[in-house]
Amino acid sequence: MQRIQSKAMSAELTSGQSSQLEKLEARDTLLAKEIEDLEATMSEKIHQASNNNVHTVAKRKKTGGSTSNYDEDIDSLYDRTSAKRSRGDQSQDKSVAETEESLIDKCIALFDRMKHKKGMMQEKEKKVKAIEEQLQSTGKDDDEYFFVNNKLELAKEEFNVASDVVRSIDKDITEIEAILKYSDSKIVVDRELMFVGSQTKHAQRRSDMNEQKLKEESSKH
């Protein structure tokens, strides 16, 4: 980008090159805005969850206090309907169970989204490597060199944005994992398997995965 801009300052760019420069600058502005919005959203969400929700439930569990208000906070955080809860023990237990279920559903959805976004990130990474190879085969004195170089810069920015999205999803999962473990320490959140649930189901999933790997290895021989 800097090389094109410097050529523009010295009036060396053709009309086509000037048009390309305008497109690159517009794309840079859009990517910067997307990253800024993403960082602001995640910062606010993590701050609210860490300072209000997780610390609140830890304090209430330590003192033996009620968690009904905390449940309502969690419902609000994940856009769940926050119905009035009875103060009776039976109603409170039901509310806690519903909250855990909703958070598990949210975590499963995040795992699905992460899988999709990781695929996109890997495609962006392949694109970067392909353009890097193209740039290496292009001489610096070649007229196409600075266009390929700036195409590489854009590809790297796209990869960085995709990486930021994956990291933000991972932070959401970490946040939910912390809340779930406060309510039930036996709940397992496994990023490798993209699994969330009971220890029994987790052990079964792990066993199934190992069995599948053995079958795949056997088929290769």
C-alpha positions as CSV (number, residue, x, y, z in Angstrom):
1,M,0.0,0.0,0.0
2,Q,2.8,2.4,0.9
3,R,4.6,1.8,-2.4
4,I,1.5,2.6,-4.4
5,Q,0.9,5.7,-2.3
6,S,4.4,6.9,-2.8
7,K,4.1,6.4,-6.6
8,A,0.8,8.3,-6.5
9,M,2.6,11.2,-4.8
10,S,5.2,11.4,-7.5
11,A,2.4,11.2,-10.2
12,E,3.8,7.9,-11.6
13,L,0.5,5.9,-11.5
14,T,-1.6,5.3,-14.6
15,S,-5.4,5.8,-14.4
16,G,-5.8,2.0,-13.9
17,Q,-3.3,2.0,-11.1
18,S,-5.0,5.0,-9.5
19,S,-8.3,3.1,-9.6
20,Q,-6.6,0.1,-8.0
21,L,-5.2,2.3,-5.3
22,E,-8.7,3.7,-4.5
23,K,-10.1,0.1,-4.2
24,L,-7.2,-0.9,-1.9
25,E,-7.7,2.1,0.4
26,A,-11.4,1.5,0.6
27,R,-10.8,-2.1,1.5
28,D,-8.3,-1.2,4.2
29,T,-10.8,1.2,5.7
30,L,-13.5,-1.5,5.8
31,L,-11.2,-4.1,7.3
32,A,-10.0,-1.7,10.0
33,K,-13.6,-0.8,10.9
34,E,-14.6,-4.5,11.2
35,I,-11.7,-5.2,13.5
36,E,-12.5,-2.1,15.6
37,D,-16.2,-3.1,16.0
38,L,-15.2,-6.7,16.8
39,E,-12.7,-5.7,19.5
40,A,-15.3,-3.2,21.0
41,T,-18.0,-5.8,21.1
42,M,-15.8,-8.5,22.6
43,S,-14.3,-6.2,25.2
44,E,-17.7,-5.1,26.4
45,K,-19.1,-8.7,26.6
46,I,-16.0,-10.1,28.4
47,H,-15.9,-7.2,30.8
48,Q,-19.6,-7.6,31.7
49,A,-19.4,-11.3,32.0
50,S,-16.2,-11.4,34.1
51,N,-17.1,-8.5,36.5
52,N,-20.8,-9.1,36.9
53,N,-21.7,-12.7,36.2
54,V,-18.8,-15.0,37.1
55,H,-17.7,-13.1,40.2
56,T,-21.3,-12.8,41.4
57,V,-22.0,-16.5,41.2
58,A,-18.7,-17.4,42.9
59,K,-19.6,-15.1,45.8
60,R,-23.1,-16.5,46.1
61,K,-21.9,-20.1,46.0
62,K,-19.3,-19.3,48.7
63,T,-21.9,-17.6,51.0
64,G,-24.7,-20.1,50.2
65,G,-26.9,-17.3,48.8
66,S,-29.5,-17.6,46.0
67,T,-28.4,-17.8,42.4
68,S,-31.8,-16.9,40.9
69,N,-30.8,-13.3,40.0
70,Y,-27.6,-14.7,38.4
71,D,-29.6,-17.0,36.3
72,E,-31.6,-14.1,35.0
73,D,-28.3,-12.3,34.1
74,I,-27.2,-15.3,32.1
75,D,-30.5,-15.5,30.3
76,S,-30.2,-11.9,29.4
77,L,-26.6,-12.3,28.3
78,Y,-27.4,-15.0,25.8
79,D,-30.7,-13.5,24.6
80,R,-32.8,-16.1,26.5
81,T,-36.3,-15.3,27.8
82,S,-36.0,-14.3,31.5
83,A,-39.2,-15.5,33.1
84,K,-40.1,-14.8,36.7
85,R,-38.7,-17.5,39.0
86,S,-40.3,-18.9,42.1
87,R,-38.3,-18.6,45.3
88,G,-39.2,-22.2,46.2
89,D,-36.4,-24.8,46.1
90,Q,-38.1,-26.9,43.4
91,S,-38.6,-23.9,41.1
92,Q,-35.1,-22.7,41.6
93,D,-33.6,-26.1,40.8
94,K,-35.6,-26.1,37.5
95,S,-34.4,-22.6,36.7
96,V,-30.8,-23.6,37.2
97,A,-31.3,-26.7,35.0
98,E,-32.8,-24.6,32.2
99,T,-30.0,-22.1,32.4
100,E,-27.4,-24.9,32.1
101,E,-29.2,-26.4,29.2
102,S,-29.4,-23.0,27.4
103,L,-25.7,-22.4,27.9
104,I,-24.8,-25.9,26.7
105,D,-26.9,-25.2,23.6
106,K,-25.1,-21.9,23.1
107,C,-21.7,-23.6,23.5
108,I,-22.6,-26.3,20.9
109,A,-23.7,-23.5,18.5
110,L,-20.4,-21.7,19.1
111,F,-18.4,-24.9,18.3
112,D,-20.3,-25.2,15.0
113,R,-19.5,-21.6,14.2
114,M,-15.9,-22.0,15.1
115,K,-15.6,-25.1,12.8
116,H,-16.9,-23.0,9.9
117,K,-14.8,-20.0,10.7
118,K,-11.7,-22.1,11.1
119,G,-12.3,-23.5,7.6
120,M,-12.5,-19.9,6.3
121,M,-9.3,-19.0,8.1
122,Q,-7.5,-21.9,6.6
123,E,-8.6,-20.9,3.2
124,K,-7.3,-17.3,3.8
125,E,-4.0,-18.8,4.9
126,K,-3.7,-20.8,1.7
127,K,-4.4,-17.7,-0.3
128,V,-1.7,-15.8,1.5
129,K,0.8,-18.6,0.8
130,A,-0.2,-18.8,-2.9
131,I,0.3,-15.0,-3.3
132,E,3.6,-15.2,-1.5
133,E,4.8,-17.8,-4.0
134,Q,3.5,-15.6,-6.9
135,L,5.4,-12.6,-5.4
136,Q,8.6,-14.6,-5.2
137,S,8.4,-15.5,-8.8
138,T,7.8,-11.8,-9.8
139,G,10.8,-9.6,-10.2
140,K,10.9,-6.4,-8.2
141,D,11.4,-4.4,-11.4
142,D,8.3,-6.1,-13.0
143,D,5.3,-3.7,-13.4
144,E,3.1,-6.3,-11.7
145,Y,5.3,-6.6,-8.6
146,F,3.7,-3.8,-6.5
147,F,0.2,-5.0,-7.5
148,V,1.0,-8.6,-6.4
149,N,2.6,-7.2,-3.2
150,N,-0.5,-5.2,-2.3
151,K,-2.7,-8.1,-3.1
152,L,-0.6,-10.0,-0.6
153,E,-1.2,-7.2,2.0
154,L,-4.9,-7.5,1.5
155,A,-4.8,-11.3,1.8
156,K,-2.9,-11.0,5.0
157,E,-5.5,-8.5,6.4
158,E,-8.3,-10.9,5.5
159,F,-6.5,-13.7,7.3
160,N,-6.0,-11.5,10.3
161,V,-9.7,-10.6,10.4
162,A,-10.7,-14.3,10.1
163,S,-8.2,-15.1,12.9
164,D,-9.8,-12.4,15.1
165,V,-13.2,-13.9,14.6
166,V,-12.0,-17.4,15.6
167,R,-10.3,-15.9,18.7
168,S,-13.5,-14.1,19.7
169,I,-15.5,-17.3,19.4
170,D,-12.9,-19.1,21.5
171,K,-13.3,-16.4,24.2
172,D,-17.1,-16.8,24.2
173,I,-16.6,-20.5,24.7
174,T,-14.1,-19.9,27.6
175,E,-16.7,-17.6,29.2
176,I,-19.5,-20.1,29.0
177,E,-17.1,-22.9,30.2
178,A,-16.3,-20.9,33.3
179,I,-20.0,-20.3,34.1
180,L,-21.0,-23.9,33.5
181,K,-18.2,-25.2,35.8
182,Y,-19.5,-23.0,38.6
183,S,-22.8,-24.6,38.4
184,D,-21.6,-28.2,37.7
185,S,-17.9,-29.0,38.0
186,K,-18.5,-32.3,36.2
187,I,-19.5,-30.7,32.9
188,V,-16.8,-31.2,30.2
189,V,-15.9,-28.6,27.5
190,D,-13.5,-30.2,25.0
191,R,-12.3,-27.9,22.2
192,E,-10.5,-30.7,20.4
193,L,-13.7,-32.8,20.1
194,M,-15.8,-29.7,20.0
195,F,-17.9,-31.3,22.8
196,V,-19.8,-30.0,25.8
197,G,-21.7,-32.3,28.2
198,S,-21.4,-34.9,30.9
199,Q,-18.2,-36.8,31.7
200,T,-19.9,-40.1,30.7
201,K,-20.9,-38.8,27.2
202,H,-17.4,-37.2,26.8
203,A,-15.7,-40.5,27.6
204,Q,-17.9,-42.2,25.0
205,R,-17.2,-39.5,22.4
206,R,-13.5,-39.9,23.0
207,S,-13.7,-43.7,22.7
208,D,-15.6,-43.4,19.4
209,M,-13.0,-41.0,18.0
210,N,-10.1,-43.3,19.0
211,E,-11.9,-46.2,17.4
212,Q,-12.5,-44.2,14.2
213,K,-8.8,-43.3,14.1
214,L,-7.8,-46.9,14.4
215,K,-10.1,-47.9,11.5
216,E,-8.7,-45.2,9.3
217,E,-5.1,-46.2,10.1
218,S,-5.9,-49.9,9.4
219,S,-7.5,-49.0,6.0
220,K,-4.2,-47.4,5.0
221,H,-2.2,-50.6,5.4
